[in-house]
Amino acid sequence: MALTESSCATTLQPIPQPSGTATPTESLGATSTVTATTSSPPSSPLHAQHDHVRTFLGGPPKHSRTFPAYGGGQGKPITRNNWFRFLTGWVVHFPALASTIAIIIISQQDRFWYSEEGVSLHIGSINITLDAEAINNLLQLPAKIHELLIIASLSSIALAMFRRSLILDGVRLGFLTGGYRVGDLGYLGSSAFWRQGVNIQKPWEFLLAGFVVFATILSTIVGPASAVLLVPILGWYPPPQATDFQTASPPLFYALDEKFVSPSIMQEGEKPFYNIESCKEFAGFYAYWCPASGFSDIWSWAQSFGASDLGDSLRFQYPPTELRRELVFTNSSNVVARQSLVNTGSPITLSTTPPHFLMVSLGLFSDYLVQEKSLISTTSEEYRASYRIKTPEKHKLFQPLVQSSCQATHKPKAADLGPKELQYPIESFNCFGEKTCQSIQRKRPYATKEHMTWLGKSKLDGRSATSSFLTHGNKSSILLLVGQLPDDGEVLLYACGFMASWMPSNFTFDPKASDILNSSFSNDVSLNSTLNLTDWSKGRLHEVRPITFNRTVLDYIVPSFDVESDEDGAGHHYSALDRILQLFVEPCTSAKKNGMACVSPVDTNNVSATSIFLAKVLGIYLTETLSRSPSGYFTYLRIKNTGKNSTLLNLSKQYGRDTNRSEYPFVNETHFHNTHYDRIVNLSHATSAIHLTTQIYGYGSGHSGATLHFALSMMYIYLGVIGIYAASIGIRHLMAFVTKDRARPRGRVLSVIPWSDLQDLIVVALKSSPPSAEQLVGAGAGLSNSKDWNLIVKAKADKDQNVNLVVGESDAKKMDNLDCEGRFTYL
């Protein structure tokens, strides 16, 4: 991308010198030596002065700048010939390069800048508040400045190439101002540009015009691209200030060992069923540490069957926090599983929900962030920052997954059921390789009278009753249940099977989207697509942990209590399931059946629909109890992390009487002291780590996208152009240095001094002699023929060393080429 001095050697002819003038001799390569001569006086003093100078074919003397023929010290060289030429051409590029690199780096850094509300500046007693819109508008200014710097840089390249062409081979008349019009879209559409013509034997013309087109397009796009990269956008970003719980990993701890948070075997006497005997009775319905403490929410949801047909999801909340979780359920869409069912009308119901302790822990942590202990010092008391919380992919937590299925049949009374009339529908369950589950499936158990624990109790004749959950033997990974619902003078007997597992999942809380704790299985689509019932060994399902139940824990899952006076005026013993299933029995509406009870939710003539309904309700109840089983413990946040010592804050007890005892110092991350416990507890064995990442919502940079990638590509294109230009200049200079001749360098890149502004070129045009080209006769009011834009314009020197713009070859032959080595100066 450079022109050399191959066509700018000065070709002056020797003429007689004034009498008595001595001419110094100087070698100029192949030029012959000129000696001093004498002649008659010149016809005029002015001509004698200039003729005297033109005898020095070898170049001007060392004092040429002050020699009279060079303007009495006013002459100026056309090109630079010193080391300054290496710097002057690049000064304009440095700001554009530095700002472009800075913008690229900033745009790729995932960084939070300011909140949705903006920024509050405190200068002494003066408070200045700038909202986000005002800041974004202010940032348009540096984006515009960057745009102008790039345009200046591209224009500098175009001008450098244009001025070299002007003193060497010339430029087309239509391109005489082209080097000054980078960014001018109007010029690119003018006839002067399109009718200037191109000589294919001179590719430099095409390259020069093509670069102006390219630079104009790039300068048009680079403005919006700068704004895209520099103006921040709304999104989620890492918090701007690193705190102990950000730098420490993990930041949260739940005060229960990991093996008990999602236990593979549930049995009495082992955590989380340790020392909670009250959960078997009435306290189990409401105490937060009991598995069945979600009873009231499930009961309210079941009671609304008349309004919703139980098609809506359940949502659970811990009152001190705004975070909620959703219990998702769906019927399995796996065709193979359906075809293998004994009754194809009873598909498997899948239900799952995030663990309750995790919802509580993350809810407390989220509230901690937005209160006065927040990471960001808020500018207003009303302002509450929004934080998104995620559990990392590599640190999975587990949530319960329950497969449930039921079959039903009508009988005059429960005692009439035959030994092999009602089978537990468990053959289609995915056992995830658990051998006990597979063994029970092969046995194909049936509901028997021994399972009907209510038989022989007259008070339960014609009433809703269940056996509650049963194990197959003392412990099993499949739970069974049999029950009855009175229906039109008969009973509807149903048998259900359940397979429970812990499923690995990741969790996210995005307060800008909703107040729901989302998991990997937050909707029925992801639940069905992820749980491939025919190939459990692939994907994350190979990490699924089937749950084995000891029969001693079933009373914790289904607590019971006595009611002294029920609707019929008699006392009864009710379990949690009895109270829920009783909601589905109402007096029959037919007058002929006055006083009889009927099953209300579904038409019991459609046994399949009834079975699906019961599988849904019972499966949801079991899922919720598993979610809450390890929820009776506290959550700790690491608020200080000094060396190997840490201090944990009990998020569950920040206020109240125990406020001063809510922080516990740990030493060497293994033991803590000064607690209300009388024994030393090993931190790594006594807690479950909750790994998480936090993000704050606001304006920032670093988010990838198609628009950002396009803007970055524009910046890289500009850097590539500068790199190619610099490489071509550097190679030329290196070649000139390597092939240097003692007399003069060859192939040197010219650093042209004048005409850096269009006004300078106009001044040269004003002082130039009128062109003799016929095409320009009468062109003062515009060219008559647009084809005349292809005339060649060159910068030449007349006999008096005045620079002229000449048009056409005839005028060019009358003048001399400009000196490219700085030996002559011009007026």
Buried (B, 14 or more C-beta within 10 A) or exposed (E): BBBBBEEBBBEBEBBBBBEEBEBEEBEBEEEEEBEEBEBEEBEEEEBBBBBBBBBBBBBBBEEBBEBEBBBEEEBEBBBBBEEEBBEEBBEBBEBBBEBBEEBBEBBBEBBBBBBBBBBBEEEEEEEEEBEBEEBBEEBBEBBBEBBBBBBBBBBBBBBBBBBBBBBBBBBBBBBBBBBBBBBBEEBBEBEBBEBBBBEEEEEBBEEBBEBBBBBBEBBEBBBBBBBBBBBBBEBBBBBBEEBBBBEBBBBBBBBBBBEBBBBEEBBBEBBBBEEBEBBBBEBBBEBEBBBBBBBEBBBEBBEEBEEEEBEEBBBBBBEBBBBBBBBBBBBBBBEEBBEEBBBEBBBBBBBBBBBBBBBBBBBBBBBBBBEEEBBBEBBEEEBBBBBBBBBEEEBBBBBBBBBBBBBBBBBEBBEEBEEEBBBBBBBBBBBBEBEBBBBBBEEEBBBBBEBBBBBEEEBBBBBBBBBBBBBBEEBBBBBBBBBBBBBBEBBBBBBBBBBBBBBBBBBBBBBEEEBBBBBBBBBBEBBBEBBBBEEBEEEBBEEBBBBBBBBBBBBBBBBBBEEEEEEEEEEBEBBBBBBBBBBBBEEBEEEEEEEBBBBBBBEBEEBBBBBBBBBBBBBBBBBBBBBBBBBBBBBBBBBBBEEEEBBBBBBBBBEEEEEEEBBBBBEEBEEBEEBEEEEEBEBEEBBBBBBBBBBBBBBBBBBEEEBBEEBBEBBEBBBEBBEEBBEEBEEBBEBBEEEEEEEBBEBBBBBBBBBBEBEEBEBBEEEBEEBEBEBBEEBEEEBEEBBBBBBBBBBBBBBEBBBBBBBBEEBBEEBBBBBBBBBBBBB
